[in-house]
Amino acid sequence: MDDLAQDELDEITRRINDTPLKVLGWLTPSEAWDEQMERLAAKGTPVPGHPVQSTPTHNPRQCCTSN
């Protein structure tokens, strides 16, 4: 593979990712990836390439103060 240019490698990658596969229910790897990322995002699971948003948790200063 050392003799292949980057644009040739990119084309090979594109062809692989755009070829429907029986094992993926005839989706392309790109389509299967997109669907999986959507499912993970809908569950609130961190998605690769997207920042994790933290939700505020216990605040000790508010917990034990008396009014």
Secondary structure, 3 states (H helix, E strand, C coil): CCCCCHHHHHHHHHHHHCCCEHHHCCECHHHHHHHHHHHHHHHCCCCCCCCCCCCCCCCHHHHCCCC
